[in-house]
Amino acid sequence: MYQGSITPAEAHRPIGSDSPPGSRSPLGTLVFLALVLAPFVAFAYPVATVALLTGTVALAVLSRSVLRTLRRRDGRVQTLTLPGLGTVEYRITKN
């Protein structure tokens, strides 16, 4: 005969998360599809890909340069002379 104890049904819960295994977010699916399709688009349009990468690098370099310039001029009074109108004084400060 069986000598073990009988456990209630609540003790036999499935291990893992409570969500069903087939539920995926639509955003994750779109990101996965974009990552899969990106190499094919890059090979199909190489000139556009090079232009996009060049533009991205140029934008990153320009933004770093602008931030460095703004940090250097922080707190100083700058002047801008407009011929025929006068002189404008301005100061760049951090928030």
TAVEN-V147996 format. One line per field, one symbol per residue. ss: DSSP state (H for helix, E for strand, L for the rest). psi: psi as a letter, one per 20 degrees, with the letter a starting at -180 (. if undefined). A space follows every 10 residues. Layout:
ss = ???
psi = ???
//
This chain:
ss = LLLLLLLLHH HLLLLLLLLL LLLLLHHHHH HHHHHHHHHH HHHHLHHHHH HHHHHHHHHH HHHHHHHHHH HHLELLEEEE EELLLEEEEE EELLL
psi = qpirqpqrhh ilqqpariqq ijoqqhghgh gghhhhhghg hhhhmhghgg gggghgghhg gghhgggggh hhjpiqpqqo popihapppq ppqq.
//
